[in-house]
Amino acid sequence: MILDDIELVERLQKGEVEAFDSIYNKYSGRLYAFGLKYLRSKVEAEELVQSVFLKVWENYKSLKKESSFKSYLFTIAYNEICNLFRKRSYRQKFINDTLYENTQASYEIETSIECQSVLDQVQQIVDKLPEKQKIIFLKSRHEGKSTKEIAEEIGLSPGTVDNYISDALKTIRSRMKSENLPVILFLSLFFL
């Protein structure tokens, strides 16, 4: 008999290991596929699944049964993927700083080069935006200015500035999709 998520969460809140096992069996494959799609590494996708379920187990008493449990799991997975991309970015900076000192090729260097290539492609997409849209977008995302600050600086209404930013994000997202760049990278670059 397949139990619905609400019942499984209720049982899990009582500390029933069988409920945890049922949840794991129900969602681990989907989370693995989700992770593999963005991480492109079986090992990292497996680690993602373990990390998600570890967080579920650590917080089982505070789970909310009325909200979508599936959404909760995939939100944890999404956040873990974003954290991994951030770690890769920090690793890239470290590698760039020490590249000339370190003569041995390693997995980290390959990852850094791959990430840098993707970042270069994203920068090319941003560079192709219409000039005003690009300026407003860069002020918002790279300089961290608010819509109001940009509006005052450029002499436009805040609504117009929001429209420029929204159009830029749509264009970037669309071009990243058409060039098969990971959309999760888009989210981590421009929203976190």
VENMOCOR-V73685 format. One record per residue. N is the residue number from 1. RES is the residue in three letters. PHI is phi as a letter, one per 30 degrees, with the letter a starting at -180 (999 if undefined). PSI is psi in whole degrees, -180 to 180 (* if undefined). D_FIRST is the distance of its C-alpha to the first C-alpha in Angstrom with 1 decimal. Layout:
BEGIN
N;RES;PHI;PSI;D_FIRST + N;RES;PHI;PSI;D_FIRST
END
This chain:
BEGIN
1;MET;999;129;0.0 + 2;ILE;d;125;3.8 + 3;LEU;c;146;6.3 + 4;ASP;d;163;9.7 + 5;ASP;d;-39;12.7 + 6;ILE;d;-46;14.5 + 7;GLU;d;-41;12.2 + 8;LEU;d;-42;12.0 + 9;VAL;d;-41;15.8 + 10;GLU;e;-44;16.5 + 11;ARG;d;-38;15.0 + 12;LEU;d;-39;16.9 + 13;GLN;d;-25;20.0 + 14;LYS;d;-1;19.9 + 15;GLY;i;17;20.1 + 16;GLU;d;116;16.8 + 17;VAL;d;-34;16.9 + 18;GLU;d;-36;13.2 + 19;ALA;d;-42;12.6 + 20;PHE;d;-45;15.4 + 21;ASP;e;-41;14.0 + 22;SER;d;-43;10.7 + 23;ILE;d;-44;13.2 + 24;TYR;e;-49;15.5 + 25;ASN;d;-33;13.3 + 26;LYS;d;-39;12.3 + 27;TYR;c;-13;16.0 + 28;SER;d;-40;18.4 + 29;GLY;d;-41;18.9 + 30;ARG;d;-41;19.8 + 31;LEU;d;-38;22.0 + 32;TYR;d;-47;23.7 + 33;ALA;d;-42;24.5 + 34;PHE;d;-47;25.8 + 35;GLY;d;-43;27.9 + 36;LEU;d;-36;29.2 + 37;LYS;e;-41;30.4 + 38;TYR;c;-35;32.7 + 39;LEU;d;-27;33.5 + 40;ARG;h;35;34.0 + 41;SER;b;122;33.5 + 42;LYS;d;-42;30.7 + 43;VAL;d;-48;31.7 + 44;GLU;d;-35;31.9 + 45;ALA;d;-40;28.5 + 46;GLU;d;-42;27.0 + 47;GLU;d;-36;29.0 + 48;LEU;d;-48;27.8 + 49;VAL;e;-46;24.1 + 50;GLN;d;-42;25.1 + 51;SER;d;-42;27.2 + 52;VAL;d;-48;24.7 + 53;PHE;d;-26;22.2 + 54;LEU;d;-43;25.1 + 55;LYS;d;-39;26.1 + 56;VAL;d;-46;22.6 + 57;TRP;d;-41;22.8 + 58;GLU;d;-27;26.4 + 59;ASN;c;21;25.7 + 60;TYR;d;-29;22.4 + 61;LYS;d;-24;24.3 + 62;SER;c;10;25.8 + 63;LEU;d;145;22.8 + 64;LYS;c;119;22.8 + 65;LYS;d;-18;19.6 + 66;GLU;d;-19;21.3 + 67;SER;c;167;22.2 + 68;SER;d;115;20.3 + 69;PHE;d;-37;18.7 + 70;LYS;d;-45;18.8 + 71;SER;d;-40;22.5 + 72;TYR;e;-47;23.1 + 73;LEU;d;-45;21.9 + 74;PHE;d;-26;24.0 + 75;THR;d;-42;26.9 + 76;ILE;d;-46;27.0 + 77;ALA;d;-45;27.0 + 78;TYR;e;-47;29.7 + 79;ASN;d;-38;31.8 + 80;GLU;d;-41;31.5 + 81;ILE;d;-44;32.7 + 82;CYS;d;-42;35.5 + 83;ASN;d;-40;36.5 + 84;LEU;d;-42;36.6 + 85;PHE;d;-38;38.8 + 86;ARG;d;-44;41.1 + 87;LYS;d;-40;41.4 + 88;ARG;d;-38;42.3 + 89;SER;d;-44;44.9 + 90;TYR;d;-41;46.4 + 91;ARG;d;-39;46.4 + 92;GLN;d;-44;48.2 + 93;LYS;d;-44;50.9 + 94;PHE;d;-45;51.4 + 95;ILE;d;-42;51.7 + 96;ASN;d;-39;54.1 + 97;ASP;d;-30;56.2 + 98;THR;c;7;56.4 + 99;LEU;e;-42;56.3 + 100;TYR;d;-22;60.0 + 101;GLU;d;-29;59.9 + 102;ASN;c;116;57.0 + 103;THR;c;-6;57.9 + 104;GLN;d;131;54.8 + 105;ALA;d;143;52.2 + 106;SER;b;170;48.7 + 107;TYR;e;-39;45.2 + 108;GLU;d;-39;45.8 + 109;ILE;d;-43;48.8 + 110;GLU;d;-43;46.9 + 111;THR;d;-42;44.3 + 112;SER;d;-45;47.1 + 113;ILE;d;-42;48.8 + 114;GLU;d;-46;45.6 + 115;CYS;d;-42;45.0 + 116;GLN;d;-39;48.6 + 117;SER;d;-44;48.5 + 118;VAL;d;-43;45.7 + 119;LEU;d;-38;47.5 + 120;ASP;d;-40;50.7 + 121;GLN;d;-41;48.9 + 122;VAL;d;-42;47.6 + 123;GLN;d;-38;51.2 + 124;GLN;d;-39;52.6 + 125;ILE;d;-45;50.2 + 126;VAL;d;-41;51.4 + 127;ASP;d;-25;55.0 + 128;LYS;d;-3;54.7 + 129;LEU;d;153;53.9 + 130;PRO;e;145;56.7 + 131;GLU;e;-51;59.1 + 132;LYS;d;-42;58.6 + 133;GLN;d;-43;54.8 + 134;LYS;d;-46;54.9 + 135;ILE;e;-47;57.3 + 136;ILE;d;-43;55.2 + 137;PHE;d;-46;51.9 + 138;LEU;d;-38;53.5 + 139;LYS;d;-38;55.0 + 140;SER;d;-53;51.5 + 141;ARG;c;-34;49.4 + 142;HIS;c;-37;52.0 + 143;GLU;c;-12;54.4 + 144;GLY;i;23;51.8 + 145;LYS;d;149;53.9 + 146;SER;d;164;52.5 + 147;THR;e;-43;52.7 + 148;LYS;d;-44;55.6 + 149;GLU;d;-43;57.5 + 150;ILE;d;-43;57.3 + 151;ALA;e;-45;58.3 + 152;GLU;d;-40;61.3 + 153;GLU;d;-40;62.3 + 154;ILE;c;-20;62.1 + 155;GLY;i;35;63.2 + 156;LEU;b;167;60.2 + 157;SER;d;153;58.0 + 158;PRO;e;-35;54.7 + 159;GLY;d;-41;52.9 + 160;THR;d;-42;54.6 + 161;VAL;d;-45;53.8 + 162;ASP;e;-40;50.1 + 163;ASN;d;-43;50.3 + 164;TYR;d;-45;51.9 + 165;ILE;d;-44;49.3 + 166;SER;d;-45;46.4 + 167;ASP;d;-40;48.1 + 168;ALA;d;-45;48.6 + 169;LEU;d;-41;45.0 + 170;LYS;d;-44;43.9 + 171;THR;d;-47;46.5 + 172;ILE;d;-47;45.5 + 173;ARG;e;-45;41.8 + 174;SER;d;-45;42.5 + 175;ARG;d;-36;44.9 + 176;MET;d;-41;42.6 + 177;LYS;d;-44;39.9 + 178;SER;d;-23;42.5 + 179;GLU;c;12;43.7 + 180;ASN;h;36;40.2 + 181;LEU;d;145;40.6 + 182;PRO;d;123;37.6 + 183;VAL;d;-29;37.0 + 184;ILE;d;-33;35.6 + 185;LEU;d;-41;39.1 + 186;PHE;e;-48;40.5 + 187;LEU;d;-44;38.5 + 188;SER;d;-29;39.5 + 189;LEU;d;-38;43.1 + 190;PHE;c;-4;43.7 + 191;PHE;b;-10;41.3 + 192;LEU;c;*;41.0
END
